[in-house]
Amino acid sequence: MSGPYTWSTLPEGDGVELRDTASQRSTILRRPPPDLLEMDDIVSIEALAFREGDRPQAELFGAMDTDPLRVLTGMNWLIAFWAVLWDLRSAAPADELIRSLDYNGPWRSGAIPEREQVWRTMSQRVRSGVLAALTGNPEAHRVYEDEVRRLAPDVFLHVTLTIMDTLSRDLVRQGLDLDGMAARLAERTRPGPSGGPSFSPPR
């Protein structure tokens, strides 16, 4: 299921209509609200996500020392973007894909029942953050931020990074070309007003 995209910048300049020529479905994409997240942050995270080796994880952990919420919010937005691209291609709703995400990394391997509940709960918290990015719901994002502040941000990073890596590999195997899509959105748009969702349901 491979195929290119066509990009049409909206008259306001702050968004694009993206059409998947394989499915002939389209969606409207906008940058995240600038008071929440800078597009440059997402482009940087995207570049790290597709770089080979262990160094990208080390760089993300380094960024966490400065602003953990910015890094985690950017990762959530990127995962939501990928879910929308899959919806665009397959007509499988983005929110359903996000609700299926689960952490299956090394920290969970062989976990005793008491620890297993910890990883189920952490997976749910990450899903909530990604759904907040998908919907642009400010209250849902505030709840997610409170959870990050209450718990250890580095645990959120490990779980989110593992989920993000698993999802990207799965979608690439399904024929999606994810690498550079956020960078292309940045090239074709300018910052818009604060508020409102970045993603519209594909049709």
mmCIF file of the C-alpha atoms, coordinates in Angstrom:
data_MODEL
# 
_entry.id   MODEL 
# 
loop_
_atom_site.group_PDB 
_atom_site.id 
_atom_site.type_symbol 
_atom_site.label_atom_id 
_atom_site.label_alt_id 
_atom_site.label_comp_id 
_atom_site.label_asym_id 
_atom_site.label_entity_id 
_atom_site.label_seq_id 
_atom_site.pdbx_PDB_ins_code 
_atom_site.Cartn_x 
_atom_site.Cartn_y 
_atom_site.Cartn_z 
_atom_site.occupancy 
_atom_site.B_iso_or_equiv 
_atom_site.pdbx_formal_charge 
_atom_site.auth_seq_id 
_atom_site.auth_comp_id 
_atom_site.auth_asym_id 
_atom_site.auth_atom_id 
_atom_site.pdbx_PDB_model_num 
ATOM 1   C CA . MET A 1 1   ? 0.000   0.000   0.000  1.00 0.00 ? 1   MET A CA 1 
ATOM 2   C CA . SER A 1 2   ? 2.556   2.545   -1.023 1.00 0.00 ? 2   SER A CA 1 
ATOM 3   C CA . GLY A 1 3   ? 1.928   5.814   -2.767 1.00 0.00 ? 3   GLY A CA 1 
ATOM 4   C CA . PRO A 1 4   ? 2.919   9.473   -2.740 1.00 0.00 ? 4   PRO A CA 1 
ATOM 5   C CA . TYR A 1 5   ? 1.093   12.427  -1.269 1.00 0.00 ? 5   TYR A CA 1 
ATOM 6   C CA . THR A 1 6   ? -0.040  15.705  -2.743 1.00 0.00 ? 6   THR A CA 1 
ATOM 7   C CA . TRP A 1 7   ? 0.177   18.807  -0.573 1.00 0.00 ? 7   TRP A CA 1 
ATOM 8   C CA . SER A 1 8   ? -2.007  21.914  -1.001 1.00 0.00 ? 8   SER A CA 1 
ATOM 9   C CA . THR A 1 9   ? -1.340  24.835  1.319  1.00 0.00 ? 9   THR A CA 1 
ATOM 10  C CA . LEU A 1 10  ? -4.532  26.448  2.626  1.00 0.00 ? 10  LEU A CA 1 
ATOM 11  C CA . PRO A 1 11  ? -5.195  30.123  1.764  1.00 0.00 ? 11  PRO A CA 1 
ATOM 12  C CA . GLU A 1 12  ? -4.482  31.169  5.353  1.00 0.00 ? 12  GLU A CA 1 
ATOM 13  C CA . GLY A 1 13  ? -1.050  29.551  5.088  1.00 0.00 ? 13  GLY A CA 1 
ATOM 14  C CA . ASP A 1 14  ? -1.224  27.834  8.473  1.00 0.00 ? 14  ASP A CA 1 
ATOM 15  C CA . GLY A 1 15  ? -2.307  24.404  7.219  1.00 0.00 ? 15  GLY A CA 1 
ATOM 16  C CA . VAL A 1 16  ? -2.369  22.032  4.290  1.00 0.00 ? 16  VAL A CA 1 
ATOM 17  C CA . GLU A 1 17  ? -4.742  19.637  2.614  1.00 0.00 ? 17  GLU A CA 1 
ATOM 18  C CA . LEU A 1 18  ? -2.862  16.353  2.353  1.00 0.00 ? 18  LEU A CA 1 
ATOM 19  C CA . ARG A 1 19  ? -4.094  13.775  -0.145 1.00 0.00 ? 19  ARG A CA 1 
ATOM 20  C CA . ASP A 1 20  ? -2.888  10.194  -0.197 1.00 0.00 ? 20  ASP A CA 1 
ATOM 21  C CA . THR A 1 21  ? -2.874  9.246   -3.869 1.00 0.00 ? 21  THR A CA 1 
ATOM 22  C CA . ALA A 1 22  ? -2.994  5.537   -3.018 1.00 0.00 ? 22  ALA A CA 1 
ATOM 23  C CA . SER A 1 23  ? -6.299  5.826   -1.124 1.00 0.00 ? 23  SER A CA 1 
ATOM 24  C CA . GLN A 1 24  ? -7.563  9.078   -2.724 1.00 0.00 ? 24  GLN A CA 1 
ATOM 25  C CA . ARG A 1 25  ? -8.533  10.278  0.744  1.00 0.00 ? 25  ARG A CA 1 
ATOM 26  C CA . SER A 1 26  ? -7.536  13.664  2.146  1.00 0.00 ? 26  SER A CA 1 
ATOM 27  C CA . THR A 1 27  ? -7.202  15.449  5.462  1.00 0.00 ? 27  THR A CA 1 
ATOM 28  C CA . ILE A 1 28  ? -6.408  18.910  6.796  1.00 0.00 ? 28  ILE A CA 1 
ATOM 29  C CA . LEU A 1 29  ? -3.223  19.277  8.846  1.00 0.00 ? 29  LEU A CA 1 
ATOM 30  C CA . ARG A 1 30  ? -2.063  22.257  10.868 1.00 0.00 ? 30  ARG A CA 1 
ATOM 31  C CA . ARG A 1 31  ? 0.910   23.006  13.041 1.00 0.00 ? 31  ARG A CA 1 
ATOM 32  C CA . PRO A 1 32  ? 0.424   22.576  16.782 1.00 0.00 ? 32  PRO A CA 1 
ATOM 33  C CA . PRO A 1 33  ? -0.551  25.709  18.702 1.00 0.00 ? 33  PRO A CA 1 
ATOM 34  C CA . PRO A 1 34  ? 2.660   27.748  19.132 1.00 0.00 ? 34  PRO A CA 1 
ATOM 35  C CA . ASP A 1 35  ? 1.980   28.270  22.837 1.00 0.00 ? 35  ASP A CA 1 
ATOM 36  C CA . LEU A 1 36  ? 2.034   24.500  23.277 1.00 0.00 ? 36  LEU A CA 1 
ATOM 37  C CA . LEU A 1 37  ? 4.772   23.301  20.944 1.00 0.00 ? 37  LEU A CA 1 
ATOM 38  C CA . GLU A 1 38  ? 7.185   24.622  18.340 1.00 0.00 ? 38  GLU A CA 1 
ATOM 39  C CA . MET A 1 39  ? 7.213   22.905  14.960 1.00 0.00 ? 39  MET A CA 1 
ATOM 40  C CA . ASP A 1 40  ? 11.006  22.839  15.078 1.00 0.00 ? 40  ASP A CA 1 
ATOM 41  C CA . ASP A 1 41  ? 10.768  20.588  18.144 1.00 0.00 ? 41  ASP A CA 1 
ATOM 42  C CA . ILE A 1 42  ? 8.698   18.052  16.233 1.00 0.00 ? 42  ILE A CA 1 
ATOM 43  C CA . VAL A 1 43  ? 11.011  18.124  13.214 1.00 0.00 ? 43  VAL A CA 1 
ATOM 44  C CA . SER A 1 44  ? 13.983  17.484  15.503 1.00 0.00 ? 44  SER A CA 1 
ATOM 45  C CA . ILE A 1 45  ? 12.241  14.565  17.208 1.00 0.00 ? 45  ILE A CA 1 
ATOM 46  C CA . GLU A 1 46  ? 11.256  13.147  13.829 1.00 0.00 ? 46  GLU A CA 1 
ATOM 47  C CA . ALA A 1 47  ? 14.865  13.291  12.646 1.00 0.00 ? 47  ALA A CA 1 
ATOM 48  C CA . LEU A 1 48  ? 15.984  11.434  15.777 1.00 0.00 ? 48  LEU A CA 1 
ATOM 49  C CA . ALA A 1 49  ? 13.233  8.828   15.419 1.00 0.00 ? 49  ALA A CA 1 
ATOM 50  C CA . PHE A 1 50  ? 14.585  7.648   12.072 1.00 0.00 ? 50  PHE A CA 1 
ATOM 51  C CA . ARG A 1 51  ? 18.284  7.842   12.857 1.00 0.00 ? 51  ARG A CA 1 
ATOM 52  C CA . GLU A 1 52  ? 19.965  4.468   13.341 1.00 0.00 ? 52  GLU A CA 1 
ATOM 53  C CA . GLY A 1 53  ? 21.781  3.451   16.505 1.00 0.00 ? 53  GLY A CA 1 
ATOM 54  C CA . ASP A 1 54  ? 21.480  4.273   20.199 1.00 0.00 ? 54  ASP A CA 1 
ATOM 55  C CA . ARG A 1 55  ? 22.477  7.931   20.032 1.00 0.00 ? 55  ARG A CA 1 
ATOM 56  C CA . PRO A 1 56  ? 18.953  9.308   19.327 1.00 0.00 ? 56  PRO A CA 1 
ATOM 57  C CA . GLN A 1 57  ? 17.661  7.989   22.653 1.00 0.00 ? 57  GLN A CA 1 
ATOM 58  C CA . ALA A 1 58  ? 20.609  9.564   24.461 1.00 0.00 ? 58  ALA A CA 1 
ATOM 59  C CA . GLU A 1 59  ? 19.909  12.896  22.747 1.00 0.00 ? 59  GLU A CA 1 
ATOM 60  C CA . LEU A 1 60  ? 16.251  12.776  23.767 1.00 0.00 ? 60  LEU A CA 1 
ATOM 61  C CA . PHE A 1 61  ? 17.190  12.033  27.365 1.00 0.00 ? 61  PHE A CA 1 
ATOM 62  C CA . GLY A 1 62  ? 19.566  15.015  27.209 1.00 0.00 ? 62  GLY A CA 1 
ATOM 63  C CA . ALA A 1 63  ? 16.755  17.253  25.978 1.00 0.00 ? 63  ALA A CA 1 
ATOM 64  C CA . MET A 1 64  ? 14.579  15.973  28.818 1.00 0.00 ? 64  MET A CA 1 
ATOM 65  C CA . ASP A 1 65  ? 16.979  17.549  31.313 1.00 0.00 ? 65  ASP A CA 1 
ATOM 66  C CA . THR A 1 66  ? 16.054  20.967  29.931 1.00 0.00 ? 66  THR A CA 1 
ATOM 67  C CA . ASP A 1 67  ? 12.329  20.655  29.233 1.00 0.00 ? 67  ASP A CA 1 
ATOM 68  C CA . PRO A 1 68  ? 10.789  17.187  29.653 1.00 0.00 ? 68  PRO A CA 1 
ATOM 69  C CA . LEU A 1 69  ? 7.221   18.247  28.873 1.00 0.00 ? 69  LEU A CA 1 
ATOM 70  C CA . ARG A 1 70  ? 8.279   19.836  25.580 1.00 0.00 ? 70  ARG A CA 1 
ATOM 71  C CA . VAL A 1 71  ? 9.990   16.635  24.465 1.00 0.00 ? 71  VAL A CA 1 
ATOM 72  C CA . LEU A 1 72  ? 7.136   14.354  25.531 1.00 0.00 ? 72  LEU A CA 1 
ATOM 73  C CA . THR A 1 73  ? 4.489   16.617  24.000 1.00 0.00 ? 73  THR A CA 1 
ATOM 74  C CA . GLY A 1 74  ? 6.380   16.617  20.706 1.00 0.00 ? 74  GLY A CA 1 
ATOM 75  C CA . MET A 1 75  ? 6.593   12.822  20.737 1.00 0.00 ? 75  MET A CA 1 
ATOM 76  C CA . ASN A 1 76  ? 2.861   12.547  21.429 1.00 0.00 ? 76  ASN A CA 1 
ATOM 77  C CA . TRP A 1 77  ? 2.077   14.906  18.556 1.00 0.00 ? 77  TRP A CA 1 
ATOM 78  C CA . LEU A 1 78  ? 4.268   12.907  16.183 1.00 0.00 ? 78  LEU A CA 1 
ATOM 79  C CA . ILE A 1 79  ? 2.612   9.617   17.150 1.00 0.00 ? 79  ILE A CA 1 
ATOM 80  C CA . ALA A 1 80  ? -0.809  11.216  16.604 1.00 0.00 ? 80  ALA A CA 1 
ATOM 81  C CA . PHE A 1 81  ? 0.360   12.440  13.180 1.00 0.00 ? 81  PHE A CA 1 
ATOM 82  C CA . TRP A 1 82  ? 1.401   8.922   12.199 1.00 0.00 ? 82  TRP A CA 1 
ATOM 83  C CA . ALA A 1 83  ? -1.972  7.567   13.338 1.00 0.00 ? 83  ALA A CA 1 
ATOM 84  C CA . VAL A 1 84  ? -3.708  10.123  11.104 1.00 0.00 ? 84  VAL A CA 1 
ATOM 85  C CA . LEU A 1 85  ? -1.518  9.127   8.159  1.00 0.00 ? 85  LEU A CA 1 
ATOM 86  C CA . TRP A 1 86  ? -2.512  5.495   8.721  1.00 0.00 ? 86  TRP A CA 1 
ATOM 87  C CA . ASP A 1 87  ? -6.183  6.526   8.878  1.00 0.00 ? 87  ASP A CA 1 
ATOM 88  C CA . LEU A 1 88  ? -5.700  8.436   5.642  1.00 0.00 ? 88  LEU A CA 1 
ATOM 89  C CA . ARG A 1 89  ? -4.268  5.357   3.942  1.00 0.00 ? 89  ARG A CA 1 
ATOM 90  C CA . SER A 1 90  ? -6.375  2.569   5.445  1.00 0.00 ? 90  SER A CA 1 
ATOM 91  C CA . ALA A 1 91  ? -9.596  4.227   6.721  1.00 0.00 ? 91  ALA A CA 1 
ATOM 92  C CA . ALA A 1 92  ? -8.852  2.674   10.141 1.00 0.00 ? 92  ALA A CA 1 
ATOM 93  C CA . PRO A 1 93  ? -9.709  5.454   12.631 1.00 0.00 ? 93  PRO A CA 1 
ATOM 94  C CA . ALA A 1 94  ? -6.683  7.168   14.164 1.00 0.00 ? 94  ALA A CA 1 
ATOM 95  C CA . ASP A 1 95  ? -8.131  7.102   17.657 1.00 0.00 ? 95  ASP A CA 1 
ATOM 96  C CA . GLU A 1 96  ? -8.638  3.334   17.485 1.00 0.00 ? 96  GLU A CA 1 
ATOM 97  C CA . LEU A 1 97  ? -5.003  2.835   16.518 1.00 0.00 ? 97  LEU A CA 1 
ATOM 98  C CA . ILE A 1 98  ? -3.885  5.065   19.388 1.00 0.00 ? 98  ILE A CA 1 
ATOM 99  C CA . ARG A 1 99  ? -6.056  3.154   21.881 1.00 0.00 ? 99  ARG A CA 1 
ATOM 100 C CA . SER A 1 100 ? -4.335  -0.058  20.794 1.00 0.00 ? 100 SER A CA 1 
ATOM 101 C CA . LEU A 1 101 ? -0.819  1.211   21.582 1.00 0.00 ? 101 LEU A CA 1 
ATOM 102 C CA . ASP A 1 102 ? 0.950   -0.694  24.333 1.00 0.00 ? 102 ASP A CA 1 
ATOM 103 C CA . TYR A 1 103 ? 4.402   -0.760  25.870 1.00 0.00 ? 103 TYR A CA 1 
ATOM 104 C CA . ASN A 1 104 ? 6.211   -4.063  25.283 1.00 0.00 ? 104 ASN A CA 1 
ATOM 105 C CA . GLY A 1 105 ? 9.755   -3.009  26.078 1.00 0.00 ? 105 GLY A CA 1 
ATOM 106 C CA . PRO A 1 106 ? 12.472  -4.682  28.146 1.00 0.00 ? 106 PRO A CA 1 
ATOM 107 C CA . TRP A 1 107 ? 11.298  -3.239  31.461 1.00 0.00 ? 107 TRP A CA 1 
ATOM 108 C CA . ARG A 1 108 ? 8.035   -5.155  31.086 1.00 0.00 ? 108 ARG A CA 1 
ATOM 109 C CA . SER A 1 109 ? 9.543   -8.464  30.021 1.00 0.00 ? 109 SER A CA 1 
ATOM 110 C CA . GLY A 1 110 ? 8.873   -11.118 32.657 1.00 0.00 ? 110 GLY A CA 1 
ATOM 111 C CA . ALA A 1 111 ? 7.257   -8.621  35.012 1.00 0.00 ? 111 ALA A CA 1 
ATOM 112 C CA . ILE A 1 112 ? 5.538   -10.020 38.093 1.00 0.00 ? 112 ILE A CA 1 
ATOM 113 C CA . PRO A 1 113 ? 1.750   -9.379  38.247 1.00 0.00 ? 113 PRO A CA 1 
ATOM 114 C CA . GLU A 1 114 ? 2.180   -6.354  40.508 1.00 0.00 ? 114 GLU A CA 1 
ATOM 115 C CA . ARG A 1 115 ? 4.612   -4.759  38.058 1.00 0.00 ? 115 ARG A CA 1 
ATOM 116 C CA . GLU A 1 116 ? 2.489   -5.748  35.067 1.00 0.00 ? 116 GLU A CA 1 
ATOM 117 C CA . GLN A 1 117 ? -0.217  -3.401  36.311 1.00 0.00 ? 117 GLN A CA 1 
ATOM 118 C CA . VAL A 1 118 ? 2.347   -0.587  36.396 1.00 0.00 ? 118 VAL A CA 1 
ATOM 119 C CA . TRP A 1 119 ? 3.112   -1.031  32.684 1.00 0.00 ? 119 TRP A CA 1 
ATOM 120 C CA . ARG A 1 120 ? -0.555  -1.269  31.728 1.00 0.00 ? 120 ARG A CA 1 
ATOM 121 C CA . THR A 1 121 ? -1.176  1.983   33.587 1.00 0.00 ? 121 THR A CA 1 
ATOM 122 C CA . MET A 1 122 ? 1.839   3.700   32.026 1.00 0.00 ? 122 MET A CA 1 
ATOM 123 C CA . SER A 1 123 ? 0.701   2.614   28.552 1.00 0.00 ? 123 SER A CA 1 
ATOM 124 C CA . GLN A 1 124 ? -2.700  4.118   29.277 1.00 0.00 ? 124 GLN A CA 1 
ATOM 125 C CA . ARG A 1 125 ? -1.124  7.407   30.379 1.00 0.00 ? 125 ARG A CA 1 
ATOM 126 C CA . VAL A 1 126 ? 0.902   7.601   27.179 1.00 0.00 ? 126 VAL A CA 1 
ATOM 127 C CA . ARG A 1 127 ? -2.198  6.838   25.097 1.00 0.00 ? 127 ARG A CA 1 
ATOM 128 C CA . SER A 1 128 ? -4.006  9.642   26.905 1.00 0.00 ? 128 SER A CA 1 
ATOM 129 C CA . GLY A 1 129 ? -1.234  12.080  25.985 1.00 0.00 ? 129 GLY A CA 1 
ATOM 130 C CA . VAL A 1 130 ? -1.336  11.028  22.331 1.00 0.00 ? 130 VAL A CA 1 
ATOM 131 C CA . LEU A 1 131 ? -5.141  11.310  22.236 1.00 0.00 ? 131 LEU A CA 1 
ATOM 132 C CA . ALA A 1 132 ? -4.839  14.818  23.710 1.00 0.00 ? 132 ALA A CA 1 
ATOM 133 C CA . ALA A 1 133 ? -2.502  15.689  20.819 1.00 0.00 ? 133 ALA A CA 1 
ATOM 134 C CA . LEU A 1 134 ? -4.881  14.120  18.297 1.00 0.00 ? 134 LEU A CA 1 
ATOM 135 C CA . THR A 1 135 ? -7.952  16.001  19.523 1.00 0.00 ? 135 THR A CA 1 
ATOM 136 C CA . GLY A 1 136 ? -6.273  19.258  20.572 1.00 0.00 ? 136 GLY A CA 1 
ATOM 137 C CA . ASN A 1 137 ? -8.178  19.062  23.871 1.00 0.00 ? 137 ASN A CA 1 
ATOM 138 C CA . PRO A 1 138 ? -6.483  21.502  26.301 1.00 0.00 ? 138 PRO A CA 1 
ATOM 139 C CA . GLU A 1 139 ? -7.983  19.905  29.424 1.00 0.00 ? 139 GLU A CA 1 
ATOM 140 C CA . ALA A 1 140 ? -6.810  16.423  28.382 1.00 0.00 ? 140 ALA A CA 1 
ATOM 141 C CA . HIS A 1 141 ? -3.338  17.833  27.817 1.00 0.00 ? 141 HIS A CA 1 
ATOM 142 C CA . ARG A 1 142 ? -3.338  19.485  31.251 1.00 0.00 ? 142 ARG A CA 1 
ATOM 143 C CA . VAL A 1 143 ? -4.248  16.157  32.858 1.00 0.00 ? 143 VAL A CA 1 
ATOM 144 C CA . TYR A 1 144 ? -1.385  14.499  30.982 1.00 0.00 ? 144 TYR A CA 1 
ATOM 145 C CA . GLU A 1 145 ? 1.064   17.204  32.081 1.00 0.00 ? 145 GLU A CA 1 
ATOM 146 C CA . ASP A 1 146 ? -0.009  16.747  35.695 1.00 0.00 ? 146 ASP A CA 1 
ATOM 147 C CA . GLU A 1 147 ? 0.718   13.031  35.431 1.00 0.00 ? 147 GLU A CA 1 
ATOM 148 C CA . VAL A 1 148 ? 4.186   13.668  33.989 1.00 0.00 ? 148 VAL A CA 1 
ATOM 149 C CA . ARG A 1 149 ? 4.987   16.100  36.791 1.00 0.00 ? 149 ARG A CA 1 
ATOM 150 C CA . ARG A 1 150 ? 3.676   13.688  39.424 1.00 0.00 ? 150 ARG A CA 1 
ATOM 151 C CA . LEU A 1 151 ? 5.645   10.708  38.136 1.00 0.00 ? 151 LEU A CA 1 
ATOM 152 C CA . ALA A 1 152 ? 9.136   10.323  36.669 1.00 0.00 ? 152 ALA A CA 1 
ATOM 153 C CA . PRO A 1 153 ? 9.472   12.014  33.240 1.00 0.00 ? 153 PRO A CA 1 
ATOM 154 C CA . ASP A 1 154 ? 12.278  9.638   32.263 1.00 0.00 ? 154 ASP A CA 1 
ATOM 155 C CA . VAL A 1 155 ? 9.894   6.679   32.647 1.00 0.00 ? 155 VAL A CA 1 
ATOM 156 C CA . PHE A 1 156 ? 7.402   8.452   30.374 1.00 0.00 ? 156 PHE A CA 1 
ATOM 157 C CA . LEU A 1 157 ? 10.191  8.979   27.866 1.00 0.00 ? 157 LEU A CA 1 
ATOM 158 C CA . HIS A 1 158 ? 11.263  5.331   27.880 1.00 0.00 ? 158 HIS A CA 1 
ATOM 159 C CA . VAL A 1 159 ? 7.695   4.062   27.461 1.00 0.00 ? 159 VAL A CA 1 
ATOM 160 C CA . THR A 1 160 ? 6.768   6.653   24.821 1.00 0.00 ? 160 THR A CA 1 
ATOM 161 C CA . LEU A 1 161 ? 9.968   6.116   22.857 1.00 0.00 ? 161 LEU A CA 1 
ATOM 162 C CA . THR A 1 162 ? 9.452   2.343   22.802 1.00 0.00 ? 162 THR A CA 1 
ATOM 163 C CA . ILE A 1 163 ? 5.828   2.734   21.686 1.00 0.00 ? 163 ILE A CA 1 
ATOM 164 C CA . MET A 1 164 ? 6.858   5.263   19.033 1.00 0.00 ? 164 MET A CA 1 
ATOM 165 C CA . ASP A 1 165 ? 9.592   2.989   17.687 1.00 0.00 ? 165 ASP A CA 1 
ATOM 166 C CA . THR A 1 166 ? 7.280   -0.043  17.537 1.00 0.00 ? 166 THR A CA 1 
ATOM 167 C CA . LEU A 1 167 ? 4.536   1.939   15.788 1.00 0.00 ? 167 LEU A CA 1 
ATOM 168 C CA . SER A 1 168 ? 6.863   3.470   13.208 1.00 0.00 ? 168 SER A CA 1 
ATOM 169 C CA . ARG A 1 169 ? 8.268   0.053   12.308 1.00 0.00 ? 169 ARG A CA 1 
ATOM 170 C CA . ASP A 1 170 ? 4.773   -1.444  12.026 1.00 0.00 ? 170 ASP A CA 1 
ATOM 171 C CA . LEU A 1 171 ? 3.500   1.362   9.785  1.00 0.00 ? 171 LEU A CA 1 
ATOM 172 C CA . VAL A 1 172 ? 6.583   1.337   7.569  1.00 0.00 ? 172 VAL A CA 1 
ATOM 173 C CA . ARG A 1 173 ? 6.075   -2.415  7.083  1.00 0.00 ? 173 ARG A CA 1 
ATOM 174 C CA . GLN A 1 174 ? 2.507   -1.607  6.026  1.00 0.00 ? 174 GLN A CA 1 
ATOM 175 C CA . GLY A 1 175 ? 3.829   0.684   3.293  1.00 0.00 ? 175 GLY A CA 1 
ATOM 176 C CA . LEU A 1 176 ? 3.781   4.158   4.870  1.00 0.00 ? 176 LEU A CA 1 
ATOM 177 C CA . ASP A 1 177 ? 6.735   6.476   4.337  1.00 0.00 ? 177 ASP A CA 1 
ATOM 178 C CA . LEU A 1 178 ? 6.826   8.407   7.615  1.00 0.00 ? 178 LEU A CA 1 
ATOM 179 C CA . ASP A 1 179 ? 10.333  9.810   7.580  1.00 0.00 ? 179 ASP A CA 1 
ATOM 180 C CA . GLY A 1 180 ? 10.316  13.554  6.864  1.00 0.00 ? 180 GLY A CA 1 
ATOM 181 C CA . MET A 1 181 ? 6.547   14.058  6.851  1.00 0.00 ? 181 MET A CA 1 
ATOM 182 C CA . ALA A 1 182 ? 6.612   16.521  9.766  1.00 0.00 ? 182 ALA A CA 1 
ATOM 183 C CA . ALA A 1 183 ? 9.470   18.391  8.083  1.00 0.00 ? 183 ALA A CA 1 
ATOM 184 C CA . ARG A 1 184 ? 7.387   18.689  4.913  1.00 0.00 ? 184 ARG A CA 1 
ATOM 185 C CA . LEU A 1 185 ? 4.459   20.049  6.925  1.00 0.00 ? 185 LEU A CA 1 
ATOM 186 C CA . ALA A 1 186 ? 6.799   22.637  8.452  1.00 0.00 ? 186 ALA A CA 1 
ATOM 187 C CA . GLU A 1 187 ? 8.061   23.671  5.014  1.00 0.00 ? 187 GLU A CA 1 
ATOM 188 C CA . ARG A 1 188 ? 4.555   24.202  3.646  1.00 0.00 ? 188 ARG A CA 1 
ATOM 189 C CA . THR A 1 189 ? 2.977   26.085  6.557  1.00 0.00 ? 189 THR A CA 1 
ATOM 190 C CA . ARG A 1 190 ? 3.546   29.040  8.829  1.00 0.00 ? 190 ARG A CA 1 
ATOM 191 C CA . PRO A 1 191 ? 2.591   29.421  12.501 1.00 0.00 ? 191 PRO A CA 1 
ATOM 192 C CA . GLY A 1 192 ? -1.109  29.939  13.041 1.00 0.00 ? 192 GLY A CA 1 
ATOM 193 C CA . PRO A 1 193 ? -3.230  31.236  15.920 1.00 0.00 ? 193 PRO A CA 1 
ATOM 194 C CA . SER A 1 194 ? -3.197  29.531  19.296 1.00 0.00 ? 194 SER A CA 1 
ATOM 195 C CA . GLY A 1 195 ? -5.793  26.873  20.016 1.00 0.00 ? 195 GLY A CA 1 
ATOM 196 C CA . GLY A 1 196 ? -7.589  24.304  17.918 1.00 0.00 ? 196 GLY A CA 1 
ATOM 197 C CA . PRO A 1 197 ? -6.585  20.823  16.783 1.00 0.00 ? 197 PRO A CA 1 
ATOM 198 C CA . SER A 1 198 ? -3.790  20.057  14.355 1.00 0.00 ? 198 SER A CA 1 
ATOM 199 C CA . PHE A 1 199 ? -5.636  17.128  12.806 1.00 0.00 ? 199 PHE A CA 1 
ATOM 200 C CA . SER A 1 200 ? -8.962  16.695  11.023 1.00 0.00 ? 200 SER A CA 1 
ATOM 201 C CA . PRO A 1 201 ? -10.616 13.322  10.356 1.00 0.00 ? 201 PRO A CA 1 
ATOM 202 C CA . PRO A 1 202 ? -9.632  12.058  6.893  1.00 0.00 ? 202 PRO A CA 1 
ATOM 203 C CA . ARG A 1 203 ? -12.373 11.690  4.316  1.00 0.00 ? 203 ARG A CA 1 
# 
